[in-house]
Amino acid sequence: MTTSYGTNDPDDVTLGPGSGVSALDTLRRPVVILTGHFGSGKTEIAVNLAFGFANRGAEVTLVDLDVVKPYFRCRVAKADLEARGIRVVAPGGDRFYADLPIVVPDVRYAARDGRGPHGRCLIDVGGHDLGAKVLGSLSDAIDRKATDVLFVVNANRPFAEDLPAVRQMLLDVQAAARLAVTGLVANTHLMDETTPETVREGIRAARDLEAATGIPLRFCAMQRPLAEALGGPDGTADRLPVLAMERYIVAPFAVRPRGPRLRSRVV
């Protein structure tokens, strides 16, 4: 079930035509780091952003820095990503699915110098402050003026029961990463049972966190069918750009759908 945040009237969250600004347009710095709760959806967002920037002609590097979860990591979509020319930095060989805190040397290069003159570097970090600790060891390699650190808000995750809990997790992530969060992303969902009201509730939760911290809410993310039901992927939710996503991250033991994978249309 969804969680109630604040006293905002649901009608205050409006859905309407887009302003021409996409979720990608809100991310102007060449390096983007995704943080958040366990299961907040940051990995799926990272993969969809990678496809979106690649569609715009950028040279994209996607760094899998999740040393916490053994399955739901960007590396699961490695074949799809590399087929589109996106470089994936992650452990290889027999360490591919290892549940070990492995950080390959290329991570430091990608975070500091690997984006190139026309490139974008996306870094997906493990959940909670435990996953963010790995950033602390790389803080000297990260150019803060060239980096956006996004905190993904999913109000339906454990330890996200109310505003104080979510705010404390954000503070814990910042302390562990030794980096300040520069933007929020609303991504409250219930997987295939997500409804428009679930999205509205999540946006209100993220807006409350924005008001409490002064950190701007950049965009909201949702699966493409829901975005289309809410007025199309080029629309807005509560005046926020929408990242309309395809689903790429599935456990390696899960049955993948038959037929060709959908081509990402995020632009």
C-alpha atoms as one frame of an Amber mdcrd trajectory, in Angstrom:
protein
   0.000   0.000   0.000   1.082   3.576  -0.493   2.100   5.849   2.349   0.528
   9.208   3.105   2.910  12.159   3.165   1.920  15.581   4.419  -1.532  17.070
   4.044  -1.450  17.990   0.368  -4.681  17.583  -1.559  -4.302  14.930  -4.297
  -5.824  17.393  -6.759  -2.788  19.633  -6.268  -0.746  17.139  -8.310  -1.699
  17.721 -11.926  -0.914  15.887 -15.125  -0.725  17.740 -18.390   1.073  18.403
 -21.651   4.850  18.648 -21.659   6.844  21.850 -21.587   9.446  20.558 -24.046
  11.961  19.864 -21.272  12.789  16.177 -20.837  14.260  14.380 -17.855  17.587
  14.289 -19.695  17.550  18.073 -20.068  17.583  18.463 -16.281  20.977  16.718
 -16.096  23.530  19.104 -17.578  26.643  17.877 -15.765  28.580  15.128 -17.567
  28.698  12.727 -14.602  25.499  11.484 -12.916  25.537   9.318  -9.773  22.364
   7.432  -8.749  21.817   6.745  -5.027  18.823   5.836  -2.863  17.140   3.147
  -0.804  17.478  -0.545  -1.588  14.996  -1.263  -4.374  14.287   2.391  -5.097
  14.636   1.771  -8.849  17.869   3.704  -9.378  19.429   0.912 -11.463  16.544
   0.874 -13.951  16.712   4.659 -14.099  20.466   4.543 -14.744  20.038   2.100
 -17.634  17.224   4.126 -19.208  19.220   7.352 -18.868  22.148   5.612 -20.562
  19.973   4.659 -23.524  18.490   8.146 -23.610  21.860   9.905 -23.773  23.079
   7.381 -26.360  20.009   8.162 -28.483  21.146  11.786 -28.473  24.553  10.828
 -29.806  26.548  10.961 -26.573  29.395   8.564 -25.861  28.010   6.885 -22.755
  29.830   4.999 -20.012  27.700   3.202 -17.425  29.535   2.259 -14.230  28.060
  -0.553 -12.139  29.222   0.369  -8.646  26.646  -1.734  -6.827  28.665  -3.916
  -4.467  25.604  -4.831  -2.376  23.044  -6.698  -4.512  24.229  -9.778  -6.426
  21.508  -9.740  -9.105  19.673  -6.506  -9.763  22.608  -4.582 -11.188  23.288
  -2.682 -14.402  25.585  -5.477 -15.562  22.474  -7.651 -16.028  21.667  -5.516
 -19.107  25.271  -5.512 -20.348  24.510  -7.204 -23.684  21.696  -4.756 -24.507
  23.831  -1.780 -23.501  26.962  -2.770 -25.392  24.907  -3.581 -28.495  24.006
   0.121 -28.545  27.619   1.245 -28.086  27.351   1.971 -24.365  30.475   1.068
 -22.422  29.769  -0.881 -19.229  32.325  -0.801 -16.417  31.818  -3.770 -14.074
  33.660  -6.852 -12.864  33.871  -9.570 -15.518  34.443 -13.282 -15.841  33.671
 -15.397 -12.796  33.255 -12.187 -10.756  30.305 -11.000 -12.854  27.664 -12.049
 -10.295  29.981 -12.231  -7.294  28.424 -10.989  -4.066  31.699  -9.279  -3.152
  32.753  -5.619  -2.716  34.673  -5.561  -6.017  35.599  -2.185  -7.496  37.484
  -2.486 -10.779  40.305   0.017 -11.498  38.444   1.459 -14.508  35.895   3.008
 -12.138  38.291   5.734 -11.021  39.197   6.580 -14.610  35.556   6.676 -15.709
  34.551   8.923 -12.799  37.426  11.341 -13.411  38.552  11.218 -17.041  36.540
   8.595 -18.877  33.647  10.642 -20.149  35.494  12.290 -23.059  34.619  15.607
 -24.747  31.173  14.427 -25.911  30.522  11.785 -23.280  28.291  11.107 -20.342
  29.192   8.909 -17.382  26.439   7.334 -15.275  27.324   5.648 -11.968  24.831
   3.301 -10.298  25.553   2.885  -6.584  24.270   0.260  -4.141  21.370   1.051
  -1.845  21.342   2.807   1.515  24.457   4.257   3.124  26.070   0.799   2.924
  26.148   1.000  -0.864  27.186   4.645  -0.831  30.301   3.936   1.222  32.154
   2.887  -1.922  31.807   6.468  -3.189  33.681   7.693  -0.142  36.752   5.775
  -1.297  36.465   7.423  -4.727  35.688  10.956  -3.591  39.132  12.223  -4.617
  38.463  11.049  -8.195  35.108  12.818  -8.519  34.925  16.366  -9.832  32.045
  17.800  -7.830  31.487  20.692 -10.241  30.998  18.191 -13.075  28.848  15.732
 -11.131  25.168  15.451 -10.255  24.335  13.165  -7.328  20.710  12.044  -7.530
  18.731  10.518  -4.657  15.849   8.355  -5.899  12.730   8.592  -3.736  10.492
   5.514  -3.633   7.983   5.944  -0.817   7.016   2.262  -0.963  10.381   0.924
   0.235  11.321  -0.128   3.785  12.786   2.732   5.835  10.827   5.207   3.691
   7.721   5.210   5.863   7.581   8.962   6.353   9.426  12.179   5.625  11.820
  12.005   8.633  12.878   8.469   7.646  13.538   9.395   4.015  15.376  12.561
   5.015  17.578  10.613   7.450  18.452   8.089   4.733  19.436  10.943   2.421
  21.684  12.391   5.128  23.218   8.962   5.793  23.925   8.488   2.077  25.589
  11.899   1.848  27.774  11.176   4.859  28.830   7.755   3.581  29.500   9.021
   0.048  31.232  12.215   1.179  29.239  13.908  -1.566  26.278  16.267  -1.439
  23.052  15.197  -3.148  22.263  17.732  -5.891  18.906  16.451  -7.108  15.928
  14.248  -6.272  14.032  11.819  -8.513  10.468  10.649  -7.796  10.072   6.935
  -8.526   7.411   5.575  -6.179   5.886   2.447  -7.690   4.324  -0.946  -7.006
   5.842  -2.719 -10.015   3.028  -3.892 -12.341   0.381  -2.757  -9.844   1.409
   0.901 -10.042  -1.517   3.265 -10.623  -1.696   6.981 -11.406  -2.476   7.605
  -7.740   0.679   5.710  -6.754   2.637   8.133  -8.926   0.854  11.145  -7.467
   1.519   9.934  -3.918   5.190   9.471  -4.734   5.517  12.927  -6.222   4.015
  14.433  -3.081   6.552  12.493  -0.992   9.412  13.773  -3.123   8.034  17.326
  -3.009   7.946  17.140   0.797  11.598  16.058   0.813  12.442  18.877  -1.590
  10.801  21.394   0.747  12.551  19.950   3.806  16.034  19.887   2.280  16.076
  22.552  -0.426  17.353  19.943  -2.911  15.513  20.340  -6.244  13.258  17.590
  -7.581  14.521  17.065 -11.149  12.061  14.605 -12.709   9.788  11.646 -12.054
  10.279   8.174 -13.508   7.721   5.515 -14.431   7.254   2.633 -16.827   6.323
   3.698 -20.347   2.767   2.230 -20.382   1.896   4.226 -17.270   3.471   7.376
 -18.717   1.375   6.934 -21.838  -1.745   6.466 -19.729  -0.957   9.740 -17.964
  -0.768  11.746 -21.169   2.273  10.462 -22.996   6.016  10.234 -22.329   6.452
  13.858 -23.416   4.002  15.034 -20.779   4.636  16.232 -17.271   3.509  15.086
 -13.848   3.052  17.911 -11.353   5.023  20.095 -13.766   7.901  17.601 -13.653
   9.541  16.097 -16.736   8.787  12.377 -17.068  11.372   9.666 -17.688   9.280
   7.012 -19.459  11.162   3.753 -18.975  11.413   0.335 -20.570  12.174  -2.539
 -18.190  15.649  -3.993 -18.627  16.681  -5.172 -15.169  15.532  -8.702 -14.381
  17.208 -11.353 -12.256  19.444 -13.696 -14.278  17.294 -16.659 -13.217  14.063
 -14.990 -14.366  12.383 -15.948 -17.638  13.003 -13.199 -20.180  10.170 -12.316
 -22.566  10.310 -13.905 -25.985  11.029 -11.878 -29.072  13.314  -8.875 -29.597
  13.866  -6.409 -26.799  12.142  -3.067 -27.229  14.413  -0.313 -28.479  14.681
   2.424 -25.902  12.870   5.571 -26.985  14.022   7.849 -24.188  15.236  11.103
 -25.769
